[in-house]
Amino acid sequence: MASACSPLPVRPASSVVNLQVIDADSRTIELRALVSARNAPQSWDLRCEIREKLIGMIRDEMPEALPRERAILIPSGDKDAEFLLRERPPENTRASAHN
């Protein structure tokens, strides 16, 4: 975590740099990055920078860990969506993160 903070334009105000797992279940892990800044605007900038760096690191180093859920949102009563209600045969293929 400290090495991820070193290239940031806004530096942490002290040596308080920590990454904690605050929740986990079968599908997700929630992280909390703890850093300190000199004032509120720098704190916000640091928070945004760290979040973007963490997401970028996950995207580059372990893209299979990013969510891959899809949804089709259709307003109720939409006649164009009738094709979704038709009976379809089951698919023989299964999505894989290794494709």
N, C-alpha and C positions, 0 to 999 in steps of 0.2 A: 504494500500500500504506500509506503514512504517513497518508493521509487516511482510510483505512478504520479505522485504529487510533485516530484522534482521538476518536470518540464512545464508545469503550469504557470500561466502568466501571473496569477495571484498565488502567493505562497502561504502556507499555513502560518499562523502567528507564533506557534510554539511547536514543541515536539509532540503534541497530541495528534497522532495520526493512527487510527485504528479501524479495522474492518471486522464487524461482528455478524454472525448469522443469528437473526432474531426470530425467524420462524421457518419451518420446513414441513412439507407434507409430501405425498407421493408424486406430485407433479411440479412443485415449485420450491424455491429457496428464496427467502427474503433477507437481503443484506442491509446493514446500516453502516455507513461510513462516518466515523467520528473524526472531525478535524476542527481546529479553532482558527478564527480570523480576527483581524484587528477591529473590524466594525461590521455592521449589518450588510452594507452593500458588498463588501469583499466576501462576507460569509455566503451570500447568495451566489456570487460569481464562482466561488470555490465549489459550492455544492453542485452547480450546473456543470462545471468543468470536470469534476470527479465522476459524476454520473455519465457524462459523454465518453470519458476515457475508459470507464469500466465496460460500458456497452460496446465500445470499439474493440476493446481487448477480447471480449467474449465473441464478437463477430469474426475477428481475425484468427483467434486461437482455437475456438471450439464452437463453430457455427451450429453444430447439431444441438447445442444446449438452448438455442433460442426457440421461443414458442412457434409452433407451426399449425395452430388451429385456424380453421376457416369457417366463415358463417355467411349465409345469404340472408340479408335483411329485406323483407318484403312487407309493405304496408298491408294490413288486413283488408280483404275485399278487392285486392288487385287481380283483375281477370287475366292479366298477362302471366300470372304465376301458376296457372292451372297445370302446367307441365310438371310441376313439382309434386302434385298430388296424385299423378298417375302411378300405377303399380310398375315397379322396375325390377328386372331380375337382379339377384345379388351379384356383386362384382367378384371376380375370381382373383383379382390382384389386391395386394395389401401394400399400403404406403410404408416405406422404410426410410429411416434417417440416413442410411448408408448409400442411397441412390445417387 
